[in-house]
Amino acid sequence: MSKKYLLSKEGNFYKANLHSHTVFSDGMLTPEQSKEAYKKEGYSIIAFTDHNIYKNHKHLNDDSFLAIAGYEIDINEKGKDWQITKTYHINLYDTNPEENIDIKEKTPLPKQDYNNIKMLNNYIKDMKKLGFIACYNHPYWSLQNYDDIKT
Ligand SMILES: [Zn+2]
């Protein structure tokens, strides 16, 4: 029986963190400190996805490191303690980081209307037009189940 590999044994491989926060939201490190700390652990890619604020840290890019620009939005249920609040957390990664940086830095956040899935999907579609791709984050931590994500 021959072995089958899901990933090619040939080629270049990069260690990446696709969800990170800095002092621009609730992180402990500046983007520069994050880069240094992750590089020491063998990472060559970090997506900077601070809460509700788009930041483009392209000044950190060099031949051995890529800083992916992005941000993480949240839409929360109202009226509950945060420990029992259902929430959507979605990362938006910028696939076109050289274009429209000024517009992206002023990008409005989605309305805090937890049950309005149509609004959320329209927001994601609008961000897609600016070059973002979306990633639905940590549903278990967000207290969500299949009913929350099936639409
Ligand atoms: Zn999150």
Backbone and ligand atoms as CSV (ligand in chain L), in Angstrom:
chain,resi,resn,atom,element,x,y,z
A,1,MET,N,N,0.834,-1.183,0.000
A,1,MET,CA,C,0.000,0.000,0.000
A,1,MET,C,C,0.882,1.251,0.000
A,2,SER,N,N,0.587,2.152,-0.915
A,2,SER,CA,C,1.397,3.361,-0.991
A,2,SER,C,C,0.828,4.445,-0.084
A,3,LYS,N,N,1.700,5.281,0.409
A,3,LYS,CA,C,1.279,6.406,1.244
A,3,LYS,C,C,0.715,7.501,0.353
A,4,LYS,N,N,-0.330,8.165,0.870
A,4,LYS,CA,C,-0.870,9.328,0.180
A,4,LYS,C,C,-0.656,10.543,1.069
A,5,TYR,N,N,-0.258,11.636,0.458
A,5,TYR,CA,C,0.017,12.861,1.196
A,5,TYR,C,C,-1.014,13.926,0.823
A,6,LEU,N,N,-1.536,14.602,1.836
A,6,LEU,CA,C,-2.471,15.688,1.576
A,6,LEU,C,C,-1.750,16.924,1.049
A,7,LEU,N,N,-0.519,17.112,1.483
A,7,LEU,CA,C,0.283,18.242,1.032
A,7,LEU,C,C,1.461,17.714,0.238
A,8,SER,N,N,1.852,18.480,-0.710
A,8,SER,CA,C,3.022,18.114,-1.495
A,8,SER,C,C,4.248,18.040,-0.593
A,9,LYS,N,N,5.119,17.091,-0.880
A,9,LYS,CA,C,6.374,17.013,-0.131
A,9,LYS,C,C,7.383,18.016,-0.678
A,10,GLU,N,N,7.087,18.505,-1.868
A,10,GLU,CA,C,7.983,19.472,-2.515
A,10,GLU,C,C,7.426,20.877,-2.352
A,11,GLY,N,N,8.310,21.851,-2.485
A,11,GLY,CA,C,7.844,23.229,-2.492
A,11,GLY,C,C,8.226,23.994,-1.245
A,12,ASN,N,N,7.706,25.205,-1.165
A,12,ASN,CA,C,7.990,26.079,-0.026
A,12,ASN,C,C,6.832,26.037,0.960
A,13,PHE,N,N,7.139,25.960,2.225
A,13,PHE,CA,C,6.127,25.947,3.277
A,13,PHE,C,C,6.412,27.079,4.249
A,14,TYR,N,N,5.330,27.699,4.710
A,14,TYR,CA,C,5.479,28.855,5.589
A,14,TYR,C,C,4.609,28.669,6.834
A,15,LYS,N,N,5.174,28.978,7.984
A,15,LYS,CA,C,4.425,28.936,9.228
A,15,LYS,C,C,3.710,30.281,9.382
A,16,ALA,N,N,2.388,30.222,9.629
A,16,ALA,CA,C,1.601,31.453,9.621
A,16,ALA,C,C,0.611,31.488,10.772
A,17,ASN,N,N,0.370,32.677,11.275
A,17,ASN,CA,C,-0.721,32.934,12.207
A,17,ASN,C,C,-1.711,33.830,11.469
A,18,LEU,N,N,-2.931,33.333,11.280
A,18,LEU,CA,C,-3.920,34.078,10.498
A,18,LEU,C,C,-4.946,34.795,11.363
A,19,HIS,N,N,-4.655,34.927,12.646
A,19,HIS,CA,C,-5.575,35.628,13.548
A,19,HIS,C,C,-4.761,36.170,14.721
A,20,SER,N,N,-4.471,37.466,14.688
A,20,SER,CA,C,-3.681,38.023,15.786
A,20,SER,C,C,-4.151,39.435,16.130
A,21,HIS,N,N,-3.946,39.797,17.367
A,21,HIS,CA,C,-4.330,41.121,17.852
A,21,HIS,C,C,-3.097,41.805,18.429
A,22,THR,N,N,-3.057,43.122,18.271
A,22,THR,CA,C,-1.933,43.915,18.784
A,22,THR,C,C,-2.470,44.974,19.744
A,23,VAL,N,N,-1.604,45.901,20.093
A,23,VAL,CA,C,-2.028,46.993,20.979
A,23,VAL,C,C,-3.091,47.883,20.336
A,24,PHE,N,N,-3.332,47.714,19.024
A,24,PHE,CA,C,-4.407,48.486,18.386
A,24,PHE,C,C,-5.791,47.995,18.806
A,25,SER,N,N,-5.851,46.799,19.446
A,25,SER,CA,C,-7.116,46.364,20.064
A,25,SER,C,C,-6.755,45.764,21.425
A,26,ASP,N,N,-6.934,44.475,21.611
A,26,ASP,CA,C,-6.717,43.912,22.946
A,26,ASP,C,C,-5.440,43.076,23.048
A,27,GLY,N,N,-4.502,43.272,22.130
A,27,GLY,CA,C,-3.233,42.546,22.200
A,27,GLY,C,C,-2.236,43.223,23.125
A,28,MET,N,N,-1.180,42.493,23.435
A,28,MET,CA,C,-0.160,42.998,24.364
A,28,MET,C,C,1.036,43.619,23.639
A,29,LEU,N,N,1.251,43.236,22.376
A,29,LEU,CA,C,2.449,43.648,21.648
A,29,LEU,C,C,2.108,44.606,20.510
A,30,THR,N,N,3.065,45.442,20.166
A,30,THR,CA,C,2.925,46.247,18.955
A,30,THR,C,C,3.088,45.314,17.749
A,31,PRO,N,N,2.695,45.744,16.563
A,31,PRO,CA,C,2.952,44.903,15.387
A,31,PRO,C,C,4.429,44.566,15.230
A,32,GLU,N,N,5.296,45.518,15.507
A,32,GLU,CA,C,6.737,45.269,15.383
A,32,GLU,C,C,7.198,44.204,16.387
A,33,GLN,N,N,6.715,44.304,17.615
A,33,GLN,CA,C,7.058,43.301,18.631
A,33,GLN,C,C,6.483,41.936,18.267
A,34,SER,N,N,5.271,41.924,17.703
A,34,SER,CA,C,4.658,40.655,17.269
A,34,SER,C,C,5.522,39.992,16.205
A,35,LYS,N,N,5.951,40.790,15.236
A,35,LYS,CA,C,6.800,40.242,14.174
A,35,LYS,C,C,8.033,39.587,14.772
A,36,GLU,N,N,8.721,40.290,15.663
A,36,GLU,CA,C,9.947,39.741,16.249
A,36,GLU,C,C,9.667,38.468,17.044
A,37,ALA,N,N,8.599,38.488,17.853
A,37,ALA,CA,C,8.270,37.317,18.682
A,37,ALA,C,C,7.917,36.107,17.812
A,38,TYR,N,N,7.126,36.327,16.772
A,38,TYR,CA,C,6.729,35.207,15.911
A,38,TYR,C,C,7.907,34.707,15.070
A,39,LYS,N,N,8.731,35.620,14.592
A,39,LYS,CA,C,9.891,35.179,13.799
A,39,LYS,C,C,10.808,34.281,14.633
A,40,LYS,N,N,10.947,34.598,15.921
A,40,LYS,CA,C,11.781,33.753,16.790
A,40,LYS,C,C,11.223,32.339,16.892
A,41,GLU,N,N,9.907,32.192,16.689
A,41,GLU,CA,C,9.262,30.879,16.738
A,41,GLU,C,C,9.105,30.249,15.360
A,42,GLY,N,N,9.738,30.834,14.358
A,42,GLY,CA,C,9.756,30.233,13.032
A,42,GLY,C,C,8.634,30.659,12.101
A,43,TYR,N,N,7.850,31.655,12.501
A,43,TYR,CA,C,6.769,32.137,11.634
A,43,TYR,C,C,7.325,33.091,10.579
A,44,SER,N,N,6.698,33.070,9.412
A,44,SER,CA,C,7.064,34.023,8.377
A,44,SER,C,C,5.853,34.815,7.881
A,45,ILE,N,N,4.660,34.533,8.431
A,45,ILE,CA,C,3.446,35.255,8.029
A,45,ILE,C,C,2.595,35.515,9.279
A,46,ILE,N,N,2.117,36.750,9.395
A,46,ILE,CA,C,1.103,37.076,10.411
A,46,ILE,C,C,0.006,37.879,9.737
A,47,ALA,N,N,-1.236,37.475,9.966
A,47,ALA,CA,C,-2.368,38.320,9.591
A,47,ALA,C,C,-2.698,39.165,10.816
A,48,PHE,N,N,-2.619,40.465,10.659
A,48,PHE,CA,C,-2.952,41.388,11.755
A,48,PHE,C,C,-4.443,41.687,11.676
A,49,THR,N,N,-5.175,41.118,12.605
A,49,THR,CA,C,-6.640,41.175,12.564
A,49,THR,C,C,-7.171,41.778,13.862
A,50,ASP,N,N,-6.764,43.002,14.133
A,50,ASP,CA,C,-7.243,43.652,15.347
A,50,ASP,C,C,-8.754,43.845,15.296
A,51,HIS,N,N,-9.340,43.908,16.479
A,51,HIS,CA,C,-10.788,44.062,16.588
A,51,HIS,C,C,-11.237,45.404,16.012
A,52,ASN,N,N,-12.095,45.326,15.009
A,52,ASN,CA,C,-12.842,46.469,14.503
A,52,ASN,C,C,-11.997,47.649,14.023
A,53,ILE,N,N,-10.756,47.358,13.606
A,53,ILE,CA,C,-9.931,48.427,13.050
A,53,ILE,C,C,-8.997,47.826,12.001
A,54,TYR,N,N,-9.138,48.350,10.773
A,54,TYR,CA,C,-8.272,47.902,9.689
A,54,TYR,C,C,-6.908,48.559,9.823
A,55,LYS,N,N,-5.869,47.754,9.762
A,55,LYS,CA,C,-4.510,48.279,9.799
A,55,LYS,C,C,-3.686,47.556,8.742
A,56,ASN,N,N,-2.905,48.352,8.009
A,56,ASN,CA,C,-2.017,47.805,6.997
A,56,ASN,C,C,-0.588,48.036,7.471
A,57,HIS,N,N,0.078,46.968,7.847
A,57,HIS,CA,C,1.436,47.062,8.390
A,57,HIS,C,C,2.466,46.645,7.337
A,58,LYS,N,N,2.295,47.125,6.112
A,58,LYS,CA,C,3.183,46.687,5.029
A,58,LYS,C,C,4.636,47.074,5.269
A,59,HIS,N,N,4.884,48.037,6.157
A,59,HIS,CA,C,6.274,48.408,6.462
A,59,HIS,C,C,7.028,47.247,7.126
A,60,LEU,N,N,6.279,46.236,7.623
A,60,LEU,CA,C,6.926,45.075,8.248
A,60,LEU,C,C,7.357,44.022,7.220
A,61,ASN,N,N,6.860,44.148,5.989
A,61,ASN,CA,C,7.189,43.142,4.969
A,61,ASN,C,C,8.668,43.213,4.587
A,62,ASP,N,N,9.260,42.048,4.452
A,62,ASP,CA,C,10.619,41.974,3.920
A,62,ASP,C,C,10.767,40.620,3.225
A,63,ASP,N,N,11.974,40.249,2.858
A,63,ASP,CA,C,12.188,39.013,2.096
A,63,ASP,C,C,11.803,37.754,2.871
A,64,SER,N,N,11.714,37.839,4.196
A,64,SER,CA,C,11.398,36.639,4.989
A,64,SER,C,C,10.133,36.778,5.824
A,65,PHE,N,N,9.355,37.845,5.573
A,65,PHE,CA,C,8.167,38.055,6.404
A,65,PHE,C,C,7.078,38.763,5.615
A,66,LEU,N,N,5.831,38.290,5.810
A,66,LEU,CA,C,4.668,38.914,5.189
A,66,LEU,C,C,3.666,39.289,6.269
A,67,ALA,N,N,3.282,40.563,6.308
A,67,ALA,CA,C,2.233,41.049,7.206
A,67,ALA,C,C,0.948,41.181,6.397
A,68,ILE,N,N,-0.023,40.314,6.657
A,68,ILE,CA,C,-1.299,40.384,5.953
A,68,ILE,C,C,-2.166,41.429,6.643
A,69,ALA,N,N,-2.672,42.371,5.848
A,69,ALA,CA,C,-3.537,43.423,6.394
A,69,ALA,C,C,-4.950,42.882,6.561
A,70,GLY,N,N,-5.601,43.310,7.636
A,70,GLY,CA,C,-6.970,42.866,7.853
A,70,GLY,C,C,-7.533,43.417,9.134
A,71,TYR,N,N,-8.683,42.874,9.524
A,71,TYR,CA,C,-9.310,43.233,10.785
A,71,TYR,C,C,-10.365,42.191,11.121
A,72,GLU,N,N,-10.828,42.212,12.362
A,72,GLU,CA,C,-11.846,41.273,12.814
A,72,GLU,C,C,-13.068,42.066,13.270
A,73,ILE,N,N,-14.187,41.778,12.639
A,73,ILE,CA,C,-15.433,42.418,13.073
A,73,ILE,C,C,-16.152,41.507,14.059
A,74,ASP,N,N,-16.989,42.103,14.888
A,74,ASP,CA,C,-17.860,41.322,15.758
A,74,ASP,C,C,-19.248,41.920,15.759
A,75,ILE,N,N,-20.234,41.037,15.812
A,75,ILE,CA,C,-21.633,41.437,15.937
A,75,ILE,C,C,-22.204,40.615,17.079
A,76,ASN,N,N,-22.653,41.311,18.104
A,76,ASN,CA,C,-22.996,40.646,19.357
A,76,ASN,C,C,-24.484,40.723,19.681
A,77,GLU,N,N,-24.982,39.675,20.341
A,77,GLU,CA,C,-26.316,39.751,20.923
A,77,GLU,C,C,-26.343,40.886,21.933
A,78,LYS,N,N,-27.497,41.447,22.122
A,78,LYS,CA,C,-27.612,42.552,23.078
A,78,LYS,C,C,-28.174,42.059,24.404
A,79,GLY,N,N,-27.812,42.779,25.454
A,79,GLY,CA,C,-28.491,42.630,26.725
A,79,GLY,C,C,-28.069,41.480,27.612
A,80,LYS,N,N,-26.912,40.878,27.363
A,80,LYS,CA,C,-26.446,39.771,28.191
A,80,LYS,C,C,-25.013,40.047,28.646
A,81,ASP,N,N,-24.614,39.415,29.741
A,81,ASP,CA,C,-23.203,39.464,30.123
A,81,ASP,C,C,-22.382,38.818,29.008
A,82,TRP,N,N,-21.158,39.323,28.792
A,82,TRP,CA,C,-20.370,38.852,27.648
A,82,TRP,C,C,-20.102,37.349,27.697
A,83,GLN,N,N,-20.070,36.767,28.913
A,83,GLN,CA,C,-19.770,35.336,29.010
A,83,GLN,C,C,-20.853,34.466,28.379
A,84,ILE,N,N,-22.071,34.981,28.255
A,84,ILE,CA,C,-23.168,34.209,27.672
A,84,ILE,C,C,-23.739,34.894,26.425
A,85,THR,N,N,-22.970,35.794,25.852
A,85,THR,CA,C,-23.402,36.520,24.657
A,85,THR,C,C,-22.954,35.784,23.405
A,86,LYS,N,N,-23.931,35.461,22.560
A,86,LYS,CA,C,-23.566,34.910,21.259
A,86,LYS,C,C,-22.999,36.028,20.396
A,87,THR,N,N,-22.046,35.681,19.557
A,87,THR,CA,C,-21.394,36.706,18.745
A,87,THR,C,C,-20.884,36.104,17.435
A,88,TYR,N,N,-20.876,36.932,16.416
A,88,TYR,CA,C,-20.177,36.575,15.175
A,88,TYR,C,C,-18.850,37.309,15.172
A,89,HIS,N,N,-17.773,36.585,15.009
A,89,HIS,CA,C,-16.457,37.188,14.798
A,89,HIS,C,C,-15.980,36.743,13.425
A,90,ILE,N,N,-15.684,37.703,12.594
A,90,ILE,CA,C,-15.292,37.406,11.216
A,90,ILE,C,C,-14.030,38.178,10.873
A,91,ASN,N,N,-13.022,37.450,10.438
A,91,ASN,CA,C,-11.811,38.107,9.950
A,91,ASN,C,C,-12.002,38.512,8.499
A,92,LEU,N,N,-11.500,39.677,8.177
A,92,LEU,CA,C,-11.491,40.152,6.805
A,92,LEU,C,C,-10.031,40.376,6.412
A,93,TYR,N,N,-9.581,39.575,5.435
A,93,TYR,CA,C,-8.194,39.648,4.975
A,93,TYR,C,C,-8.144,40.448,3.680
A,94,ASP,N,N,-7.201,41.354,3.623
A,94,ASP,CA,C,-7.071,42.228,2.465
A,94,ASP,C,C,-6.215,41.553,1.396
A,95,THR,N,N,-6.861,41.198,0.268
A,95,THR,CA,C,-6.121,40.549,-0.821
A,95,THR,C,C,-5.540,41.574,-1.794
A,96,ASN,N,N,-5.837,42.841,-1.542
A,96,ASN,CA,C,-5.365,43.905,-2.432
A,96,ASN,C,C,-4.797,45.051,-1.587
A,97,PRO,N,N,-3.763,44.750,-0.799
A,97,PRO,CA,C,-3.319,45.715,0.220
A,97,PRO,C,C,-2.635,46.968,-0.308
A,98,GLU,N,N,-2.352,47.014,-1.588
A,98,GLU,CA,C,-1.708,48.213,-2.144
A,98,GLU,C,C,-2.728,49.247,-2.604
A,99,GLU,N,N,-3.999,48.860,-2.663
A,99,GLU,CA,C,-5.021,49.737,-3.224
A,99,GLU,C,C,-5.975,50.237,-2.147
A,100,ASN,N,N,-6.414,51.478,-2.283
A,100,ASN,CA,C,-7.497,52.048,-1.477
A,100,ASN,C,C,-7.264,51.949,0.039
A,101,ILE,N,N,-6.026,52.114,0.477
A,101,ILE,CA,C,-5.740,52.009,1.914
A,101,ILE,C,C,-6.528,53.064,2.691
A,102,ASP,N,N,-6.586,54.284,2.169
A,102,ASP,CA,C,-7.315,55.343,2.877
A,102,ASP,C,C,-8.783,54.989,3.056
A,103,ILE,N,N,-9.384,54.433,1.996
A,103,ILE,CA,C,-10.802,54.049,2.078
A,103,ILE,C,C,-10.980,52.943,3.112
A,104,LYS,N,N,-10.092,51.969,3.069
A,104,LYS,CA,C,-10.209,50.825,3.989
A,104,LYS,C,C,-10.049,51.266,5.439
A,105,GLU,N,N,-9.140,52.223,5.682
A,105,GLU,CA,C,-8.940,52.676,7.067
A,105,GLU,C,C,-10.158,53.425,7.601
A,106,LYS,N,N,-11.017,53.895,6.697
A,106,LYS,CA,C,-12.246,54.594,7.126
A,106,LYS,C,C,-13.479,53.717,6.966
A,107,THR,N,N,-13.255,52.452,6.668
A,107,THR,CA,C,-14.371,51.552,6.395
A,107,THR,C,C,-15.304,51.462,7.594
A,108,PRO,N,N,-16.572,51.692,7.363
A,108,PRO,CA,C,-17.520,51.563,8.487
A,108,PRO,C,C,-17.657,50.108,8.927
A,109,LEU,N,N,-17.964,49.940,10.183
A,109,LEU,CA,C,-18.192,48.600,10.723
A,109,LEU,C,C,-19.651,48.221,10.504
A,110,PRO,N,N,-19.966,46.924,10.539
A,110,PRO,CA,C,-21.368,46.520,10.390
A,110,PRO,C,C,-22.185,46.979,11.602
A,111,LYS,N,N,-23.490,47.156,11.382
A,111,LYS,CA,C,-24.381,47.522,12.494
A,111,LYS,C,C,-24.406,46.389,13.519
A,112,GLN,N,N,-24.572,46.752,14.775
A,112,GLN,CA,C,-24.697,45.739,15.826
A,112,GLN,C,C,-26.146,45.253,15.846
A,113,ASP,N,N,-26.454,44.342,14.913
A,113,ASP,CA,C,-27.808,43.812,14.742
A,113,ASP,C,C,-27.669,42.300,14.571
A,114,TYR,N,N,-27.528,41.604,15.678
A,114,TYR,CA,C,-27.103,40.204,15.683
A,114,TYR,C,C,-27.932,39.307,14.768
A,115,ASN,N,N,-29.234,39.475,14.757
A,115,ASN,CA,C,-30.090,38.550,13.998
A,115,ASN,C,C,-30.278,38.952,12.536
A,116,ASN,N,N,-29.636,40.000,12.115
A,116,ASN,CA,C,-29.810,40.483,10.749
A,116,ASN,C,C,-28.721,39.896,9.840
A,117,ILE,N,N,-28.935,38.645,9.449
A,117,ILE,CA,C,-27.945,37.936,8.632
A,117,ILE,C,C,-27.822,38.563,7.245
A,118,LYS,N,N,-28.951,39.082,6.723
A,118,LYS,CA,C,-28.894,39.731,5.409
A,118,LYS,C,C,-27.940,40.934,5.451
A,119,MET,N,N,-28.036,41.726,6.507
A,119,MET,CA,C,-27.131,42.879,6.656
A,119,MET,C,C,-25.676,42.411,6.728
A,120,LEU,N,N,-25.435,41.361,7.505
A,120,LEU,CA,C,-24.070,40.861,7.647
A,120,LEU,C,C,-23.526,40.363,6.304
A,121,ASN,N,N,-24.338,39.595,5.580
A,121,ASN,CA,C,-23.888,39.102,4.276
A,121,ASN,C,C,-23.648,40.244,3.292
A,122,ASN,N,N,-24.508,41.282,3.349
A,122,ASN,CA,C,-24.292,42.445,2.473
A,122,ASN,C,C,-23.007,43.181,2.842
A,123,TYR,N,N,-22.725,43.276,4.137
A,123,TYR,CA,C,-21.476,43.909,4.571
A,123,TYR,C,C,-20.272,43.147,3.994
A,124,ILE,N,N,-20.328,41.821,4.117
A,124,ILE,CA,C,-19.219,41.003,3.592
A,124,ILE,C,C,-19.091,41.177,2.073
A,125,LYS,N,N,-20.233,41.237,1.371
A,125,LYS,CA,C,-20.184,41.460,-0.081
A,125,LYS,C,C,-19.536,42.806,-0.409
A,126,ASP,N,N,-19.882,43.855,0.367
A,126,ASP,CA,C,-19.277,45.166,0.134
A,126,ASP,C,C,-17.771,45.125,0.376
A,127,MET,N,N,-17.358,44.422,1.407
A,127,MET,CA,C,-15.924,44.335,1.701
A,127,MET,C,C,-15.196,43.512,0.634
A,128,LYS,N,N,-15.894,42.527,0.072
A,128,LYS,CA,C,-15.315,41.730,-1.017
A,128,LYS,C,C,-14.998,42.620,-2.213
A,129,LYS,N,N,-15.878,43.613,-2.469
A,129,LYS,CA,C,-15.632,44.539,-3.587
A,129,LYS,C,C,-14.349,45.342,-3.376
A,130,LEU,N,N,-13.971,45.567,-2.109
A,130,LEU,CA,C,-12.730,46.279,-1.802
A,130,LEU,C,C,-11.516,45.343,-1.785
A,131,GLY,N,N,-11.761,44.039,-1.973
A,131,GLY,CA,C,-10.654,43.093,-2.047
A,131,GLY,C,C,-10.478,42.212,-0.824
A,132,PHE,N,N,-11.443,42.248,0.091
A,132,PHE,CA,C,-11.315,41.407,1.277
A,132,PHE,C,C,-11.923,40.026,1.054
A,133,ILE,N,N,-11.348,39.041,1.723
A,133,ILE,CA,C,-12.004,37.747,1.849
A,133,ILE,C,C,-12.324,37.550,3.320
A,134,ALA,N,N,-13.421,36.845,3.588
A,134,ALA,CA,C,-13.914,36.696,4.958
A,134,ALA,C,C,-13.652,35.295,5.485
A,135,CYS,N,N,-13.415,35.222,6.781
A,135,CYS,CA,C,-13.230,33.942,7.472
A,135,CYS,C,C,-14.041,33.977,8.761
A,136,TYR,N,N,-14.947,33.033,8.896
A,136,TYR,CA,C,-15.778,32.937,10.095
A,136,TYR,C,C,-14.936,32.325,11.215
A,137,ASN,N,N,-14.835,33.035,12.340
A,137,ASN,CA,C,-13.899,32.639,13.399
A,137,ASN,C,C,-14.581,31.901,14.557
A,138,HIS,N,N,-13.862,31.020,15.135
A,138,HIS,CA,C,-14.119,30.342,16.410
A,138,HIS,C,C,-15.594,30.270,16.851
A,139,PRO,N,N,-16.425,29.507,16.141
A,139,PRO,CA,C,-17.847,29.433,16.511
A,139,PRO,C,C,-18.088,28.864,17.914
A,140,TYR,N,N,-17.279,27.945,18.367
A,140,TYR,CA,C,-17.489,27.382,19.702
A,140,TYR,C,C,-17.321,28.458,20.766
A,141,TRP,N,N,-16.233,29.221,20.682
A,141,TRP,CA,C,-15.991,30.314,21.637
A,141,TRP,C,C,-17.123,31.341,21.553
A,142,SER,N,N,-17.677,31.516,20.334
A,142,SER,CA,C,-18.738,32.498,20.110
A,142,SER,C,C,-20.109,31.986,20.520
A,143,LEU,N,N,-20.168,30.793,21.111
A,143,LEU,CA,C,-21.421,30.170,21.599
A,143,LEU,C,C,-22.409,29.920,20.473
A,144,GLN,N,N,-21.890,29.622,19.282
A,144,GLN,CA,C,-22.769,29.414,18.153
A,144,GLN,C,C,-22.832,27.941,17.776
A,145,ASN,N,N,-23.932,27.612,17.122
A,145,ASN,CA,C,-24.118,26.263,16.633
A,145,ASN,C,C,-24.589,26.322,15.176
A,146,TYR,N,N,-24.966,25.191,14.642
A,146,TYR,CA,C,-25.337,25.127,13.234
A,146,TYR,C,C,-26.448,26.110,12.877
A,147,ASP,N,N,-27.431,26.274,13.776
A,147,ASP,CA,C,-28.540,27.194,13.483
A,147,ASP,C,C,-28.065,28.636,13.262
A,148,ASP,N,N,-26.954,29.004,13.892
A,148,ASP,CA,C,-26.460,30.374,13.774
A,148,ASP,C,C,-25.723,30.625,12.463
A,149,ILE,N,N,-25.286,29.567,11.799
A,149,ILE,CA,C,-24.440,29.768,10.628
A,149,ILE,C,C,-24.999,29.183,9.337
A,150,LYS,N,N,-26.184,28.563,9.409
A,150,LYS,CA,C,-26.673,27.854,8.226
A,150,LYS,C,C,-27.201,28.773,7.141
A,151,THR,N,N,-27.475,30.056,7.426
A,151,THR,CA,C,-28.010,30.945,6.391
A,151,THR,C,C,-26.943,31.734,5.695
L,1,ZN,ZN,ZN,-12.511,36.739,17.669
